[in-house]
Amino acid sequence: MIAFVAAGLVLTSDRAAAQVTAYKQAVAEAASRDDDLSAFYRANDFRGIWTNDSEADRARRRALFEAFDLAEAHGLPRERYREQELMTMIRSARSPREIGMLEVELSRTMLLLARDLQTGMLVPAKVDREIVRQVPYRSRIAHLTNFTTSNPRGFFRSLPPKNAEYSRLLREKLRLEALMLQGGFGPEVPAKSLKRGQSGPAVVAMRNRLVIMGFMPRSASQEYDAKLAEAVQAFQAAHGLVADGDAGAATVAEINTSVEARLKSILVAMERERWINQPRGDRHVLVNLTDFSARIVDHDEVTFQTRAVIGLNDSDRRSPEFSDVMEYMEINPTWNVPRSITVKEYLPQMQRNPNAAGHLKLYNNRGQQVNRANVNFNAYTARTFPFALKQPPSNRNALGLVKFMFPNKYNIYLHDTPAKSLFQRNKRDFSHGCIRLQDPFDFAYALLARQEEDPKGFFHRVLNSGQQTQVRLKKQVPVHIIYRTAFTQAKGPMQYRNDVYGRDARIWSALQQAGVSLAAVRG
């Protein structure tokens, strides 16, 4: 790095004063296009934090250029930060104006890098409008202030997520990158499916790929024997497949998935983790849409887990991604049919047959029940229909016997369902967007255990009353609805799932457009 000779020195000659003035004018001009930079430098009397001939500024410059390595390690594209262009500016800057322009450009780059490392490169809703997550962006002015008052290397290292999930994803990224350099998972299995007892090159190829993936120790056996079936079963469990040990078409297709494809899933998952880079809560509920599951997590340990049904992969039924806070559960709930479902699904039925969907009651805008016999449904359109539909509490209620509320503008919540058979499916996207739970009673017991001595007894006393009852949680529980095709466990193999809504494919495409590439890994 060069030593800057005019920018921040306290000089007494008229010429030196003019140089300082020219420098500050250049800083003000360069910063004027960015409100945050302009405010920071204005409050700092347009003094530099990078271009003074001081050890502190030299340390900041070194830390910034070292942070480009950090960005690359975290899957961010080094070229995005114009490293070579900055080096050229540093080598050529001589006049106060050039140095002032460089000063602001270094700050601009630092802010871009800081935001990318901490909260991701992409704006979620711009990639997919159903990712409605509120990214916890930090103040850019605070970033600049903190950077100038802390250890610059430590500042950059503090930015990426510090949770265990992100750390494990980072380790998996490094492992897969090393495997790419060594040829990946080896030759693909040259068969659509394989059966136990078979032998030959296809069985050997499957065995070798499972060995490299870490699902079984090395073996010379060429037969699809019990040990290989056990490895297949472990692989299936880690990929959301029916874990029966039989290498059917779906299993072989997953085994043949390339290391490059897995690495893309990891890079997408890391970007997604940066979007949620804030404490999740010592206790929180985690719904992973691709895994069709809901979990209660206490201090990074899963203490309860159940199968879930998510929104159908349809334009107005897919479950959105966001975080909120669960405030209460409602036992014996009434289903207030959403307006969209009322006019799109039930109104056409009632126009054909006024008694259709007889389990639903009709109410006017004053909350009074209306006799269907007095309504000409064909007189209304979806826009003009003036009634609401409700289903009173019962075993047949669409919400089942309990729902779990974290009030939000998307009208999404967790609930019971009378349609129990759907939980036996492997792919479970059937709902209108809300999350149905296979074991809602057990889920309720786990939540109530923090405030009731006998949570099961309490729950069933309320349930048996048959009355719609709201039970508030004394300590609200954060709920995170996420979408991960790659996720980790505290112990055990990496988990991969299908991209059920195609969202990760869109995120990967956006990452590529922003400069992320696997080419650097291949060397």
One Martini backbone bead per residue (centre of mass of N, CA, C, O) as a GRO file, in nm:
protein
  523
    1MET     BB    1   0.098   0.035   0.019
    2ILE     BB    2   0.056   0.357   0.010
    3ALA     BB    3   0.148   0.678   0.097
    4PHE     BB    4  -0.036   0.938   0.205
    5VAL     BB    5   0.034   1.303   0.179
    6ALA     BB    6  -0.255   1.492   0.224
    7ALA     BB    7  -0.529   1.408   0.351
    8GLY     BB    8  -0.462   1.398   0.699
    9LEU     BB    9  -0.270   1.619   0.742
   10VAL     BB   10  -0.124   1.858   0.956
   11LEU     BB   11  -0.091   2.166   0.806
   12THR     BB   12   0.038   2.515   0.749
   13SER     BB   13   0.044   2.571   0.471
   14ASP     BB   14  -0.131   2.695   0.217
   15ARG     BB   15  -0.100   2.453   0.032
   16ALA     BB   16  -0.190   2.238   0.235
   17ALA     BB   17  -0.469   2.355   0.288
   18ALA     BB   18  -0.563   2.325  -0.006
   19GLN     BB   19  -0.537   2.018  -0.014
   20VAL     BB   20  -0.741   1.956   0.208
   21THR     BB   21  -0.978   2.096   0.072
   22ALA     BB   22  -0.976   1.927  -0.187
   23TYR     BB   23  -1.020   1.661  -0.048
   24LYS     BB   24  -1.294   1.726   0.091
   25GLN     BB   25  -1.443   1.794  -0.169
   26ALA     BB   26  -1.412   1.511  -0.292
   27VAL     BB   27  -1.559   1.359  -0.072
   28ALA     BB   28  -1.828   1.510  -0.093
   29GLU     BB   29  -1.880   1.443  -0.390
   30ALA     BB   30  -1.861   1.127  -0.378
   31ALA     BB   31  -2.083   1.105  -0.135
   32SER     BB   32  -2.349   1.247  -0.255
   33ARG     BB   33  -2.476   0.968  -0.387
   34ASP     BB   34  -2.480   0.888  -0.067
   35ASP     BB   35  -2.640   0.935   0.220
   36ASP     BB   36  -2.463   0.777   0.423
   37LEU     BB   37  -2.186   0.880   0.340
   38SER     BB   38  -2.249   1.177   0.370
   39ALA     BB   39  -2.319   1.171   0.674
   40PHE     BB   40  -2.055   1.056   0.780
   41TYR     BB   41  -1.854   1.271   0.664
   42ARG     BB   42  -1.989   1.519   0.779
   43ALA     BB   43  -1.954   1.427   1.083
   44ASN     BB   44  -1.623   1.398   1.005
   45ASP     BB   45  -1.526   1.646   0.836
   46PHE     BB   46  -1.406   1.480   0.584
   47ARG     BB   47  -1.246   1.262   0.698
   48GLY     BB   48  -1.040   0.999   0.690
   49ILE     BB   49  -1.009   0.613   0.713
   50TRP     BB   50  -0.781   0.525   0.474
   51THR     BB   51  -0.572   0.787   0.361
   52ASN     BB   52  -0.394   0.799   0.586
   53ASP     BB   53  -0.066   0.825   0.743
   54SER     BB   54  -0.156   0.552   0.921
   55GLU     BB   55  -0.192   0.265   1.094
   56ALA     BB   56  -0.499   0.251   1.097
   57ASP     BB   57  -0.537   0.279   0.786
   58ARG     BB   58  -0.358   0.044   0.702
   59ALA     BB   59  -0.524  -0.171   0.853
   60ARG     BB   60  -0.785  -0.130   0.693
   61ARG     BB   61  -0.676  -0.199   0.415
   62ARG     BB   62  -0.582  -0.482   0.479
   63ALA     BB   63  -0.858  -0.592   0.576
   64LEU     BB   64  -1.013  -0.554   0.313
   65PHE     BB   65  -0.834  -0.740   0.131
   66GLU     BB   66  -0.870  -0.990   0.315
   67ALA     BB   67  -1.191  -0.998   0.285
   68PHE     BB   68  -1.195  -1.121   0.001
   69ASP     BB   69  -1.126  -1.401   0.101
   70LEU     BB   70  -1.369  -1.434   0.286
   71ALA     BB   71  -1.586  -1.410   0.072
   72GLU     BB   72  -1.500  -1.655  -0.093
   73ALA     BB   73  -1.537  -1.863   0.142
   74HIS     BB   74  -1.865  -1.768   0.144
   75GLY     BB   75  -1.952  -1.759  -0.177
   76LEU     BB   76  -1.843  -1.495  -0.287
   77PRO     BB   77  -1.768  -1.269  -0.541
   78ARG     BB   78  -1.476  -1.110  -0.584
   79GLU     BB   79  -1.542  -0.926  -0.837
   80ARG     BB   80  -1.760  -0.741  -0.699
   81TYR     BB   81  -1.510  -0.558  -0.547
   82ARG     BB   82  -1.287  -0.451  -0.737
   83GLU     BB   83  -0.985  -0.505  -0.660
   84GLN     BB   84  -0.809  -0.408  -0.903
   85GLU     BB   85  -0.923  -0.123  -0.919
   86LEU     BB   86  -0.831  -0.038  -0.638
   87MET     BB   87  -0.530  -0.084  -0.680
   88THR     BB   88  -0.501   0.121  -0.906
   89MET     BB   89  -0.593   0.367  -0.745
   90ILE     BB   90  -0.373   0.350  -0.528
   91ARG     BB   91  -0.124   0.373  -0.722
   92SER     BB   92  -0.234   0.657  -0.871
   93ALA     BB   93  -0.282   0.826  -0.628
   94ARG     BB   94  -0.198   1.191  -0.571
   95SER     BB   95  -0.413   1.375  -0.559
   96PRO     BB   96  -0.650   1.500  -0.358
   97ARG     BB   97  -0.883   1.412  -0.540
   98GLU     BB   98  -0.805   1.112  -0.580
   99ILE     BB   99  -0.798   1.043  -0.277
  100GLY     BB  100  -1.092   1.121  -0.214
  101MET     BB  101  -1.222   0.920  -0.408
  102LEU     BB  102  -1.094   0.668  -0.281
  103GLU     BB  103  -1.207   0.688   0.000
  104VAL     BB  104  -1.505   0.638  -0.083
  105GLU     BB  105  -1.465   0.370  -0.237
  106LEU     BB  106  -1.375   0.207   0.008
  107SER     BB  107  -1.639   0.245   0.168
  108ARG     BB  108  -1.832   0.128  -0.041
  109THR     BB  109  -1.704  -0.154  -0.044
  110MET     BB  110  -1.733  -0.221   0.253
  111LEU     BB  111  -2.046  -0.207   0.260
  112LEU     BB  112  -2.100  -0.428   0.055
  113LEU     BB  113  -1.945  -0.654   0.199
  114ALA     BB  114  -2.090  -0.642   0.471
  115ARG     BB  115  -2.374  -0.708   0.368
  116ASP     BB  116  -2.312  -0.975   0.226
  117LEU     BB  117  -2.200  -1.126   0.480
  118GLN     BB  118  -2.458  -1.071   0.671
  119THR     BB  119  -2.737  -1.042   0.445
  120GLY     BB  120  -2.663  -1.061   0.159
  121MET     BB  121  -2.698  -1.000  -0.190
  122LEU     BB  122  -2.996  -1.056  -0.197
  123VAL     BB  123  -3.338  -0.986  -0.263
  124PRO     BB  124  -3.578  -1.196  -0.204
  125ALA     BB  125  -3.841  -1.065  -0.344
  126LYS     BB  126  -3.688  -1.036  -0.626
  127VAL     BB  127  -3.672  -1.346  -0.676
  128ASP     BB  128  -3.935  -1.406  -0.478
  129ARG     BB  129  -4.251  -1.307  -0.375
  130GLU     BB  130  -4.274  -1.554  -0.146
  131ILE     BB  131  -4.027  -1.410  -0.012
  132VAL     BB  132  -4.117  -1.226   0.290
  133ARG     BB  133  -3.865  -1.164   0.424
  134GLN     BB  134  -3.708  -0.983   0.686
  135VAL     BB  135  -3.422  -0.834   0.661
  136PRO     BB  136  -3.153  -0.760   0.900
  137TYR     BB  137  -3.056  -0.475   0.846
  138ARG     BB  138  -2.793  -0.265   0.886
  139SER     BB  139  -2.647   0.014   0.950
  140ARG     BB  140  -2.421   0.184   0.760
  141ILE     BB  141  -2.322   0.392   0.962
  142ALA     BB  142  -2.261   0.185   1.183
  143HIS     BB  143  -2.051   0.033   1.026
  144LEU     BB  144  -1.849   0.265   1.002
  145THR     BB  145  -1.819   0.322   1.302
  146ASN     BB  146  -1.734   0.039   1.395
  147PHE     BB  147  -1.487   0.013   1.214
  148THR     BB  148  -1.328   0.266   1.344
  149THR     BB  149  -1.361   0.126   1.661
  150SER     BB  150  -1.226  -0.142   1.557
  151ASN     BB  151  -1.113  -0.429   1.462
  152PRO     BB  152  -1.097  -0.485   1.132
  153ARG     BB  153  -1.081  -0.792   1.122
  154GLY     BB  154  -1.302  -0.849   1.334
  155PHE     BB  155  -1.531  -0.716   1.184
  156PHE     BB  156  -1.551  -0.911   0.941
  157ARG     BB  157  -1.573  -1.179   1.115
  158SER     BB  158  -1.857  -1.085   1.254
  159LEU     BB  159  -2.073  -1.099   1.015
  160PRO     BB  160  -2.133  -1.373   0.987
  161PRO     BB  161  -2.294  -1.622   1.082
  162LYS     BB  162  -2.297  -1.797   1.421
  163ASN     BB  163  -2.440  -2.042   1.368
  164ALA     BB  164  -2.439  -2.383   1.338
  165GLU     BB  165  -2.554  -2.411   1.054
  166TYR     BB  166  -2.349  -2.234   0.904
  167SER     BB  167  -2.093  -2.384   0.990
  168ARG     BB  168  -2.176  -2.655   0.855
  169LEU     BB  169  -2.206  -2.547   0.568
  170LEU     BB  170  -1.912  -2.452   0.539
  171ARG     BB  171  -1.788  -2.733   0.569
  172GLU     BB  172  -1.937  -2.861   0.327
  173LYS     BB  173  -1.820  -2.680   0.116
  174LEU     BB  174  -1.525  -2.768   0.152
  175ARG     BB  175  -1.571  -3.068   0.095
  176LEU     BB  176  -1.690  -3.038  -0.195
  177GLU     BB  177  -1.451  -2.887  -0.319
  178ALA     BB  178  -1.251  -3.116  -0.278
  179LEU     BB  179  -1.409  -3.327  -0.446
  180MET     BB  180  -1.401  -3.179  -0.715
  181LEU     BB  181  -1.084  -3.196  -0.743
  182GLN     BB  182  -1.122  -3.535  -0.728
  183GLY     BB  183  -1.403  -3.598  -0.912
  184GLY     BB  184  -1.608  -3.643  -0.702
  185PHE     BB  185  -1.831  -3.935  -0.691
  186GLY     BB  186  -1.798  -4.047  -0.959
  187PRO     BB  187  -1.937  -4.264  -1.138
  188GLU     BB  188  -2.224  -4.336  -1.257
  189VAL     BB  189  -2.510  -4.509  -1.246
  190PRO     BB  190  -2.587  -4.758  -1.509
  191ALA     BB  191  -2.899  -4.721  -1.385
  192LYS     BB  192  -3.233  -4.692  -1.284
  193SER     BB  193  -3.216  -4.969  -1.118
  194LEU     BB  194  -3.187  -5.178  -0.815
  195LYS     BB  195  -3.130  -5.504  -0.677
  196ARG     BB  196  -3.114  -5.730  -0.461
  197GLY     BB  197  -2.838  -5.947  -0.558
  198GLN     BB  198  -2.697  -5.788  -0.739
  199SER     BB  199  -2.439  -5.748  -0.997
  200GLY     BB  200  -2.181  -5.532  -1.097
  201PRO     BB  201  -2.105  -5.221  -1.222
  202ALA     BB  202  -2.352  -5.071  -1.098
  203VAL     BB  203  -2.304  -5.160  -0.807
  204VAL     BB  204  -2.019  -5.047  -0.783
  205ALA     BB  205  -2.090  -4.753  -0.840
  206MET     BB  206  -2.279  -4.719  -0.599
  207ARG     BB  207  -2.083  -4.794  -0.381
  208ASN     BB  208  -1.866  -4.575  -0.443
  209ARG     BB  209  -2.047  -4.329  -0.397
  210LEU     BB  210  -2.121  -4.397  -0.099
  211VAL     BB  211  -1.836  -4.385   0.004
  212ILE     BB  212  -1.769  -4.088  -0.072
  213MET     BB  213  -2.025  -3.977   0.089
  214GLY     BB  214  -2.025  -4.160   0.378
  215PHE     BB  215  -2.226  -4.441   0.397
  216MET     BB  216  -1.958  -4.626   0.367
  217PRO     BB  217  -1.726  -4.841   0.366
  218ARG     BB  218  -1.492  -4.995   0.224
  219SER     BB  219  -1.536  -5.230  -0.059
  220ALA     BB  220  -1.518  -5.541  -0.265
  221SER     BB  221  -1.800  -5.574  -0.320
  222GLN     BB  222  -2.041  -5.662  -0.603
  223GLU     BB  223  -2.288  -5.675  -0.412
  224TYR     BB  224  -2.627  -5.642  -0.320
  225ASP     BB  225  -2.615  -5.624   0.000
  226ALA     BB  226  -2.675  -5.558   0.325
  227LYS     BB  227  -2.469  -5.322   0.345
  228LEU     BB  228  -2.572  -5.166   0.100
  229ALA     BB  229  -2.865  -5.139   0.195
  230GLU     BB  230  -2.792  -4.973   0.447
  231ALA     BB  231  -2.670  -4.735   0.288
  232VAL     BB  232  -2.920  -4.667   0.125
  233GLN     BB  233  -3.099  -4.604   0.367
  234ALA     BB  234  -2.929  -4.367   0.474
  235PHE     BB  235  -2.951  -4.199   0.220
  236GLN     BB  236  -3.258  -4.172   0.212
  237ALA     BB  237  -3.290  -4.026   0.487
  238ALA     BB  238  -3.101  -3.777   0.378
  239HIS     BB  239  -3.330  -3.736   0.112
  240GLY     BB  240  -3.646  -3.789   0.170
  241LEU     BB  241  -3.684  -4.095   0.151
  242VAL     BB  242  -3.774  -4.405   0.143
  243ALA     BB  243  -3.634  -4.622   0.397
  244ASP     BB  244  -3.576  -4.946   0.235
  245GLY     BB  245  -3.300  -5.013   0.055
  246ASP     BB  246  -3.416  -4.951  -0.230
  247ALA     BB  247  -3.301  -4.893  -0.571
  248GLY     BB  248  -3.474  -4.692  -0.716
  249ALA     BB  249  -3.519  -4.438  -0.928
  250ALA     BB  250  -3.506  -4.208  -0.716
  251THR     BB  251  -3.246  -4.302  -0.576
  252VAL     BB  252  -3.053  -4.310  -0.819
  253ALA     BB  253  -3.087  -4.014  -0.896
  254GLU     BB  254  -2.964  -3.908  -0.628
  255ILE     BB  255  -2.692  -4.057  -0.646
  256ASN     BB  256  -2.631  -3.905  -0.936
  257THR     BB  257  -2.585  -3.655  -0.810
  258SER     BB  258  -2.384  -3.400  -0.818
  259VAL     BB  259  -2.153  -3.211  -0.656
  260GLU     BB  260  -2.238  -2.944  -0.788
  261ALA     BB  261  -2.535  -2.950  -0.703
  262ARG     BB  262  -2.479  -2.958  -0.399
  263LEU     BB  263  -2.318  -2.693  -0.386
  264LYS     BB  264  -2.545  -2.509  -0.473
  265SER     BB  265  -2.725  -2.569  -0.227
  266ILE     BB  266  -2.526  -2.456  -0.021
  267LEU     BB  267  -2.503  -2.164  -0.130
  268VAL     BB  268  -2.801  -2.103  -0.096
  269ALA     BB  269  -2.821  -2.162   0.208
  270MET     BB  270  -2.620  -1.941   0.293
  271GLU     BB  271  -2.780  -1.704   0.186
  272ARG     BB  272  -3.032  -1.764   0.356
  273GLU     BB  273  -2.890  -1.733   0.632
  274ARG     BB  274  -2.824  -1.431   0.592
  275TRP     BB  275  -3.130  -1.339   0.593
  276ILE     BB  276  -3.134  -1.469   0.917
  277ASN     BB  277  -2.917  -1.278   1.083
  278GLN     BB  278  -3.040  -1.381   1.382
  279PRO     BB  279  -3.184  -1.457   1.650
  280ARG     BB  280  -3.414  -1.736   1.694
  281GLY     BB  281  -3.410  -1.856   1.967
  282ASP     BB  282  -3.386  -2.076   2.213
  283ARG     BB  283  -3.687  -2.102   2.136
  284HIS     BB  284  -3.820  -2.266   1.837
  285VAL     BB  285  -3.993  -2.271   1.531
  286LEU     BB  286  -3.938  -2.509   1.255
  287VAL     BB  287  -4.021  -2.472   0.910
  288ASN     BB  288  -3.965  -2.704   0.644
  289LEU     BB  289  -4.090  -2.720   0.336
  290THR     BB  290  -3.908  -2.945   0.191
  291ASP     BB  291  -3.952  -3.149   0.455
  292PHE     BB  292  -4.231  -3.155   0.580
  293SER     BB  293  -4.173  -2.987   0.865
  294ALA     BB  294  -4.185  -2.968   1.233
  295ARG     BB  295  -4.007  -2.785   1.493
  296ILE     BB  296  -3.857  -2.795   1.811
  297VAL     BB  297  -3.608  -2.565   1.935
  298ASP     BB  298  -3.345  -2.618   2.185
  299HIS     BB  299  -3.048  -2.512   2.175
  300ASP     BB  300  -3.004  -2.676   1.888
  301GLU     BB  301  -3.233  -2.882   1.982
  302VAL     BB  302  -3.442  -3.131   1.895
  303THR     BB  303  -3.760  -3.186   2.084
  304PHE     BB  304  -3.954  -3.170   1.825
  305GLN     BB  305  -4.139  -3.376   1.574
  306THR     BB  306  -4.323  -3.330   1.257
  307ARG     BB  307  -4.531  -3.365   1.022
  308ALA     BB  308  -4.613  -3.192   0.707
  309VAL     BB  309  -4.835  -2.973   0.538
  310ILE     BB  310  -4.830  -2.783   0.248
  311GLY     BB  311  -4.848  -2.587  -0.003
  312LEU     BB  312  -4.942  -2.584  -0.302
  313ASN     BB  313  -4.800  -2.588  -0.629
  314ASP     BB  314  -4.939  -2.279  -0.655
  315SER     BB  315  -4.980  -1.950  -0.711
  316ASP     BB  316  -5.210  -1.931  -0.443
  317ARG     BB  317  -5.071  -2.179  -0.229
  318ARG     BB  318  -4.806  -2.115  -0.145
  319SER     BB  319  -4.577  -2.105   0.099
  320PRO     BB  320  -4.438  -1.877   0.276
  321GLU     BB  321  -4.154  -1.681   0.386
  322PHE     BB  322  -4.112  -1.636   0.744
  323SER     BB  323  -4.120  -1.441   1.048
  324ASP     BB  324  -4.248  -1.493   1.387
  325VAL     BB  325  -4.491  -1.491   1.666
  326MET     BB  326  -4.617  -1.696   1.899
  327GLU     BB  327  -4.915  -1.635   2.108
  328TYR     BB  328  -5.133  -1.872   2.039
  329MET     BB  329  -5.395  -2.102   2.100
  330GLU     BB  330  -5.673  -2.280   1.941
  331ILE     BB  331  -5.942  -2.442   2.076
  332ASN     BB  332  -6.188  -2.515   1.894
  333PRO     BB  333  -6.203  -2.398   1.606
  334THR     BB  334  -6.285  -2.161   1.379
  335TRP     BB  335  -6.350  -2.139   1.032
  336ASN     BB  336  -6.239  -1.868   0.847
  337VAL     BB  337  -6.295  -1.827   0.539
  338PRO     BB  338  -6.127  -1.720   0.300
  339ARG     BB  339  -6.204  -1.515   0.051
  340SER     BB  340  -6.065  -1.667  -0.182
  341ILE     BB  341  -6.209  -1.939  -0.126
  342THR     BB  342  -6.499  -1.851  -0.132
  343VAL     BB  343  -6.501  -1.732  -0.441
  344LYS     BB  344  -6.338  -1.967  -0.595
  345GLU     BB  345  -6.484  -2.236  -0.466
  346TYR     BB  346  -6.780  -2.197  -0.326
  347LEU     BB  347  -6.953  -2.017  -0.504
  348PRO     BB  348  -6.977  -2.204  -0.755
  349GLN     BB  349  -7.115  -2.431  -0.597
  350MET     BB  350  -7.366  -2.256  -0.496
  351GLN     BB  351  -7.465  -2.186  -0.784
  352ARG     BB  352  -7.534  -2.487  -0.850
  353ASN     BB  353  -7.569  -2.543  -0.517
  354PRO     BB  354  -7.693  -2.408  -0.229
  355ASN     BB  355  -7.606  -2.685  -0.049
  356ALA     BB  356  -7.327  -2.663  -0.071
  357ALA     BB  357  -7.119  -2.689   0.174
  358GLY     BB  358  -7.295  -2.749   0.453
  359HIS     BB  359  -7.063  -2.706   0.679
  360LEU     BB  360  -7.116  -2.410   0.603
  361LYS     BB  361  -7.164  -2.085   0.719
  362LEU     BB  362  -7.363  -1.794   0.679
  363TYR     BB  363  -7.254  -1.442   0.672
  364ASN     BB  364  -7.282  -1.127   0.740
  365ASN     BB  365  -7.144  -0.803   0.803
  366ARG     BB  366  -7.284  -0.839   1.115
  367GLY     BB  367  -7.258  -1.159   1.202
  368GLN     BB  368  -7.508  -1.295   1.072
  369GLN     BB  369  -7.691  -1.553   1.014
  370VAL     BB  370  -7.774  -1.714   0.697
  371ASN     BB  371  -8.014  -1.826   0.491
  372ARG     BB  372  -7.975  -1.984   0.196
  373ALA     BB  373  -8.275  -1.971   0.087
  374ASN     BB  374  -8.236  -1.633   0.073
  375VAL     BB  375  -8.018  -1.688  -0.160
  376ASN     BB  376  -7.880  -1.555  -0.470
  377PHE     BB  377  -7.587  -1.657  -0.593
  378ASN     BB  378  -7.619  -1.558  -0.905
  379ALA     BB  379  -7.607  -1.240  -0.822
  380TYR     BB  380  -7.296  -1.297  -0.789
  381THR     BB  381  -6.966  -1.218  -0.753
  382ALA     BB  382  -6.652  -1.223  -0.639
  383ARG     BB  383  -6.672  -0.908  -0.578
  384THR     BB  384  -6.993  -0.893  -0.454
  385PHE     BB  385  -6.981  -1.089  -0.234
  386PRO     BB  386  -7.128  -1.037   0.110
  387PHE     BB  387  -7.018  -1.305   0.236
  388ALA     BB  388  -6.943  -1.538   0.493
  389LEU     BB  389  -6.749  -1.823   0.593
  390LYS     BB  390  -6.817  -2.087   0.838
  391GLN     BB  391  -6.668  -2.328   1.071
  392PRO     BB  392  -6.745  -2.496   1.323
  393PRO     BB  393  -6.671  -2.675   1.575
  394SER     BB  394  -6.502  -2.992   1.495
  395ASN     BB  395  -6.385  -3.288   1.364
  396ARG     BB  396  -6.439  -3.159   1.057
  397ASN     BB  397  -6.267  -2.937   1.072
  398ALA     BB  398  -6.019  -2.798   0.877
  399LEU     BB  399  -5.846  -2.734   1.158
  400GLY     BB  400  -5.961  -2.909   1.355
  401LEU     BB  401  -5.874  -2.875   1.719
  402VAL     BB  402  -5.612  -2.693   1.642
  403LYS     BB  403  -5.438  -2.375   1.661
  404PHE     BB  404  -5.144  -2.174   1.562
  405MET     BB  405  -5.061  -1.834   1.649
  406PHE     BB  406  -4.902  -1.582   1.416
  407PRO     BB  407  -4.985  -1.297   1.339
  408ASN     BB  408  -5.050  -1.224   0.985
  409LYS     BB  409  -5.091  -1.098   0.654
  410TYR     BB  410  -5.100  -1.410   0.529
  411ASN     BB  411  -5.270  -1.618   0.690
  412ILE     BB  412  -5.063  -1.796   0.864
  413TYR     BB  413  -5.067  -2.133   1.007
  414LEU     BB  414  -5.101  -2.380   1.248
  415HIS     BB  415  -5.260  -2.716   1.214
  416ASP     BB  416  -5.497  -2.921   1.213
  417THR     BB  417  -5.652  -3.229   1.064
  418PRO     BB  418  -5.871  -3.463   0.906
  419ALA     BB  419  -5.639  -3.528   0.679
  420LYS     BB  420  -5.439  -3.787   0.762
  421SER     BB  421  -5.341  -3.943   0.498
  422LEU     BB  422  -5.129  -3.729   0.384
  423PHE     BB  423  -4.885  -3.813   0.581
  424GLN     BB  424  -4.801  -4.073   0.400
  425ARG     BB  425  -4.675  -3.900   0.217
  426ASN     BB  426  -4.379  -3.777   0.081
  427LYS     BB  427  -4.537  -3.560  -0.074
  428ARG     BB  428  -4.674  -3.247   0.102
  429ASP     BB  429  -4.864  -3.060  -0.121
  430PHE     BB  430  -5.215  -2.943  -0.029
  431SER     BB  431  -5.261  -2.671   0.067
  432HIS     BB  432  -5.340  -2.312   0.099
  433GLY     BB  433  -5.056  -2.253   0.301
  434CYS     BB  434  -5.084  -2.383   0.545
  435ILE     BB  435  -4.982  -2.574   0.837
  436ARG     BB  436  -4.995  -2.912   0.878
  437LEU     BB  437  -5.026  -3.144   1.151
  438GLN     BB  438  -4.987  -3.464   1.268
  439ASP     BB  439  -4.907  -3.367   1.593
  440PRO     BB  440  -5.077  -3.134   1.756
  441PHE     BB  441  -5.101  -3.226   2.050
  442ASP     BB  442  -4.800  -3.264   2.110
  443PHE     BB  443  -4.730  -2.976   2.039
  444ALA     BB  444  -4.901  -2.852   2.264
  445TYR     BB  445  -4.767  -2.984   2.506
  446ALA     BB  446  -4.482  -2.862   2.457
  447LEU     BB  447  -4.576  -2.566   2.493
  448LEU     BB  448  -4.730  -2.603   2.780
  449ALA     BB  449  -4.491  -2.709   2.965
  450ARG     BB  450  -4.397  -2.403   3.042
  451GLN     BB  451  -4.709  -2.346   3.207
  452GLU     BB  452  -4.788  -2.653   3.284
  453GLU     BB  453  -4.803  -2.927   3.487
  454ASP     BB  454  -5.056  -3.050   3.296
  455PRO     BB  455  -5.075  -3.027   2.968
  456LYS     BB  456  -5.264  -3.257   2.882
  457GLY     BB  457  -5.496  -3.208   3.078
  458PHE     BB  458  -5.552  -2.917   3.002
  459PHE     BB  459  -5.614  -2.956   2.704
  460HIS     BB  460  -5.858  -3.165   2.744
  461ARG     BB  461  -6.043  -2.985   2.906
  462VAL     BB  462  -6.083  -2.781   2.680
  463LEU     BB  463  -6.166  -2.973   2.453
  464ASN     BB  464  -6.419  -3.108   2.608
  465SER     BB  465  -6.598  -2.843   2.604
  466GLY     BB  466  -6.627  -2.739   2.288
  467GLN     BB  467  -6.495  -2.461   2.317
  468GLN     BB  468  -6.383  -2.179   2.206
  469THR     BB  469  -6.025  -2.141   2.287
  470GLN     BB  470  -5.789  -1.919   2.417
  471VAL     BB  471  -5.429  -1.982   2.452
  472ARG     BB  472  -5.183  -1.826   2.599
  473LEU     BB  473  -4.852  -1.754   2.583
  474LYS     BB  474  -4.634  -1.655   2.820
  475LYS     BB  475  -4.411  -1.738   2.601
  476GLN     BB  476  -4.314  -1.647   2.319
  477VAL     BB  477  -4.267  -1.803   1.988
  478PRO     BB  478  -4.066  -1.839   1.746
  479VAL     BB  479  -4.124  -1.839   1.384
  480HIS     BB  480  -3.979  -2.038   1.111
  481ILE     BB  481  -4.020  -2.016   0.764
  482ILE     BB  482  -3.854  -2.234   0.557
  483TYR     BB  483  -3.611  -2.310   0.270
  484ARG     BB  484  -3.437  -2.626   0.244
  485THR     BB  485  -3.228  -2.832   0.039
  486ALA     BB  486  -3.004  -2.763   0.259
  487PHE     BB  487  -2.920  -2.936   0.566
  488THR     BB  488  -2.856  -2.986   0.908
  489GLN     BB  489  -2.707  -3.160   1.181
  490ALA     BB  490  -2.566  -3.209   1.475
  491LYS     BB  491  -2.599  -3.511   1.380
  492GLY     BB  492  -2.493  -3.633   1.091
  493PRO     BB  493  -2.589  -3.607   0.784
  494MET     BB  494  -2.649  -3.451   0.522
  495GLN     BB  495  -2.930  -3.264   0.394
  496TYR     BB  496  -3.160  -3.340   0.120
  497ARG     BB  497  -3.390  -3.169  -0.106
  498ASN     BB  498  -3.640  -3.081  -0.291
  499ASP     BB  499  -3.753  -2.823  -0.523
  500VAL     BB  500  -4.079  -2.783  -0.495
  501TYR     BB  501  -4.093  -2.455  -0.602
  502GLY     BB  502  -3.813  -2.348  -0.742
  503ARG     BB  503  -3.648  -2.137  -0.567
  504ASP     BB  504  -3.346  -2.225  -0.576
  505ALA     BB  505  -3.311  -2.190  -0.878
  506ARG     BB  506  -3.355  -1.882  -0.872
  507ILE     BB  507  -3.128  -1.815  -0.677
  508TRP     BB  508  -2.895  -1.930  -0.841
  509SER     BB  509  -2.936  -1.748  -1.085
  510ALA     BB  510  -2.888  -1.484  -0.925
  511LEU     BB  511  -2.604  -1.552  -0.829
  512GLN     BB  512  -2.478  -1.575  -1.107
  513GLN     BB  513  -2.545  -1.281  -1.195
  514ALA     BB  514  -2.358  -1.181  -0.939
  515GLY     BB  515  -2.091  -1.409  -0.981
  516VAL     BB  516  -2.141  -1.688  -0.909
  517SER     BB  517  -1.905  -1.972  -0.909
  518LEU     BB  518  -1.747  -2.296  -0.980
  519ALA     BB  519  -1.478  -2.240  -1.136
  520ALA     BB  520  -1.283  -2.172  -0.900
  521VAL     BB  521  -1.277  -2.460  -0.785
  522ARG     BB  522  -1.152  -2.600  -1.046
  523GLY     BB  523  -0.924  -2.383  -1.152
   0.00000   0.00000   0.00000
